[in-house]
Amino acid sequence: MTTPITAAQVKELRDRTGAGMSDCKKALEATAGDLDKAAEKLRMDGMAKADKKGSRTAAEGVIAMAANADAIALVEVNAETDFVAKGDEFQGLAATAAKLALAHKPADLNALLALKDGGETLEEKRRALVAKLGENMTIRRFEVVQKAGGAIAHYLHGTKIGVVVAMAAGDAELARDIAMHVAASSPRYLDAGSFSPEALASERKIIEATVAKEQEEARLDAEAAGKPFKPKPAEILAKMIDGKISKFIAENTLLGQPFVKNPDETVEKLLKSKNAAVARYVRFAVGEGIEKAQTDFAAEVAAASKV
């Protein structure tokens, strides 16, 4: 004989687990009304659901931050849709991840996911939320930036871009200004010395090929116009290439970029005027580097109509 399930039992299980009403009722029916066994079944079912959703692209999300006097943590947490990313539960997961990263300074992402908060690991919290909300979610990356002699500051542009700047020398106001600049201008490196030889060699090849192509196009244009073509001397071409390399380095380094609040001076010049220096910075932007799946809704509807 089937044990009748009461509304009070369903409510108690829902309050305990956060699962949906129908899922709670089914779990209680499957376990003859045993709340503990039903809660365990919901947990196991939730893990299975989370695993099934794990292959879906999660490129929306938030950058969460946690800070104390000595360090600041940034964490990127992703979801499939911006709707879920704006929800309190998702943002609570992101805040918990940042808090744990700051408190424990784990060695890597796996170590962060294994940390416990309120009796559950961060990974268990993530998977339970995936099962509850029905979207894949990932805790993608984190960084903990330590204070380095000068001030340390952060800047969050909404919930989509987060920056931390640690000054080797310099005050909090300047650190905040530099963080805002990094958010706006997205420098790839701190200075010219931060480029790897391989990265510069690769860029030089691209620039050399571009210059050679420009010369060839100029020759063809001259021939088409019936005019003589005089190629640029090798030393002039070499200077052009070196100039383009210098421009590339300036555009992609924090110190070489024009300061966003005063484009007439570079960040390097600003720092020198204040006897300041940047030790390290980190910039996260939600979804950067993730390929978003392109959905053809018309094709989906057409396919569905044939089923």
N, C-alpha and C positions, 0 to 999 in steps of 0.2 A: 504493500500500500504506500502510495506517495505521500511524503510529509508535506502538509500545506505550508506555504511560505507566506509570512505576513509582511505587510507594508513596513512595519517597524523594523523587521530584520533587514529588509532591503535598504532602508534608510541608514541603519547602523553600519552595514557593510560599505555603503557608498561613502559615508562620512570617514570611515577608516581608510579606504583605498583610493577614493577620488574617481573610481570607475563609473561608467554610465549605469543608469537604473536597470536597463534591460540586461546588461552584462552581469550585474549583481544578482538579479533574479535568476538567471540561468545558472550562475555559479552555485547559488544556494540550492537550487533544485538538483544539481548534479552531485551535491555533497550532503543531501538530506538535511539541509538547514544548519550544518556545522559552520559557524562563522569563521573559525580559524582555518579550516580546510578550504572554505570558499575563498578567503583572502589569498591563500597560497595558490589556489587554482587561477585566480585572476592575475596574480603576479606572473605565473608561468605562461599563461596565455598571452599576457602583455609582452613578455620577452620574445615569444614566437612571432607576434605581430610586428614588433620592432625589427626583428631580423629580416622579415619579408620586405619591409620598407627601406632597408638599408642601402639598396642599390639606386634609389631615386636621388636625382640631383637636388642638393640643398644649397642654393646660391644667394638667398636672401638672408637676413639676420641682423645682428647687432654687434657693436663693439662695446664690451663692458669694461669698467675700470674700478680698481680698488687701490687705495693709497694709505700710506702712513708717513711718518717723518723721514724715513730712510729709503723708501722704495715705492714704486708704482707698478702695478700689474695691469696689462692689457690682455683681453681674451676676445677672440672672435668665435661666436656661436651662430650656426646657420640653420635655417629652415627652408622649406620649399616655397613658401609664400610670405609676402610682406604682412598679410593679415595675421598669420600666426606669430610672426616675429614681433608684432606690436602688442601681443597679448601679455597679461601680467604673469602668467605661469612661465612662459618662455623667457621673459626678461628676468624673472626670479631665478631661473636656471643659470642664465648668463651671469647674474650678480653673484650667485653661489660659486660659480667656477672662478671668477675673478678673486673673490675673497679667499678661496682655498689656495689659489696660485700665489697670492701675496703672503699668506700665512706660512706656507710650507716650502715655497720655492722648489717645486719638484724638478727632477732632472729632465723629464721629457713629458710628452702628452700622455703616454700610458700611465706614468706615475701620477699625473694630475687626475686622470679618470679613476684611479684606484683609491684616491683620498675619500674619507668618509665625512659626511655632514648629517648629523641627526640619525646616525645608525645605518644610513645607506651610503654606498659609494656614489660618486658623481656619475659614473657610468650607469648604475642602477637607476638613478634619478632620470637620466637622459632617456633610457629605454622605456621607463614607465610613462614618461611624457609623450614619447613617440606613439606608444600604444593608445594613450588616452586621446590625443589630439588628431591622430591619423595622418601625420606627416613625418617624413624623415627629418631628423635633426642631427647635427654634428657639432661637437666641440672641436673646432678645426686647428687652432693654434693659440699660443700664448707667449708672452714675454714678461719678465720681471726686470725692471730697470732700477739699478741701485744708484743712490746718490754718489756723486764723484767729485767732491771738493767744493763745488759751487752749489747753486740752487738746483732744485729739480721741479719740473712743472709738467702739467698735462693740458691737452686741449681736446675736447670732444665736439665734433661738428655734428650735431644731432646725435643719432645712434649709429651712423654709417661710417664715420672716420674717427679714428682715435690716434693721438700722438703723445709720446712722452719724450721730453728732452732733459738730459742730465748735463749740467754745466761743469766743466773743469774749474772755471772761474766765472763769476757773474751772478747777478741778483735774480730774484723771483720774477720781477716784471720783465726783464730781458728774456729769461727762460720761457715765459709765457708767450712773448712776442715771437720768439724763434719757433715755438711749437705751432703757433698759428700759421707762420710762414710755411713750415713743413707740411701742414695739412693742405694748404692752398697750392703749393708748388711741387710737391711730391718728388723731392730730390732722391735719386737712386743711391748716392754715396755721400759721405761726409766731405771728402776732399779728393784732389787728384790722386793722392797716394793710395786711396782706397780702391781704385780700379785695379783689377788683376791684369797682368801683362796680356793674357789671352783675350780679355774683353777689349782692350785697346787695339790689339793686333787684328781682331775681327772687324772692329769699326774702321780701322785704317784700310782694310781690304775693300770694304763697302764704299768708302769715300774715293779710293783710287779708281774703282770701277765706274763710279758716277762721273768723276772728272774725265776719264777716258771716253765715256759715252758722250759727254758734253762736247768734247773736242771733235769726235767723229760726226756728231750732228752739225756742228759748225762747219766742218769740211763739206758735208753733203749740201748744206744750205748755200754755201759759196759756189759750189759747182752748179747747182740748180739755177743760181742767179747769174752764172757766167762770170763770176769774179774770182780772182786768185785767192788762194787760201794760204795763210802763213800760220803754221802751228806755233803755239806758245813754247818758248824755250823750256828745257827740262828743269832748270833752276826755278823758273817762275811757277811751273806746275807743282814742284816740290813745296814751295812756299804756300801755294794755295791749299795743298793737302794738309800741311802743318797747321794752317789757319783754321781749317774746318775741324781738325782734331781738337784744337784749343777751344773752339766754340762748343763742340760736343761735350767736352769735359766741363766747361763752365755751366752749360745748361743742365747737366745731370748731377752736379755736386752742390751741396748746401752752401758751401763757402763761395762758390762761383756765381750763384744765382743773384739777380737783382732782388733786394729786400722788398717783400710784398707791400710794406707800409711806406716805403720810400724807394721807388725803382731807380733813383739816381745814384744809389750806392749799393754795392754788393753786400751780402751778409758778412763776408770776410772783413770788409772795410768797417761795417757797423761794429763787429766784435772788437776789432783793433782799437776803435775810438773809445771803447769802454773797458779796455784791458781785460776782455773776457774771452772765453774759449768754450767750445762744445766738446764734451767728452764722448757722448753717445746720444743717438736718437732712434726711436722706433715709430714707424707709421703703419697702421693697419687700416685698410678700407674693405668694407664688407664685399665678399664675393670676388675680389681681384684674383685673377688667374683661374677662376672656375668657369668652365664652358657651360653655359646655360643651354638646356635642351630647347630647341625651337619647335613650338607646337603649331601644326597646321590644322586649325579647328575645322576648316571646310572639308579637309580630307578625312578627319575623324568622323564628322557627321555623315559623309558619303559612305564610309566604311560601315558605320553602324546601321545605316539604312538597308544594307545588303544582308545583314544577319537574319 
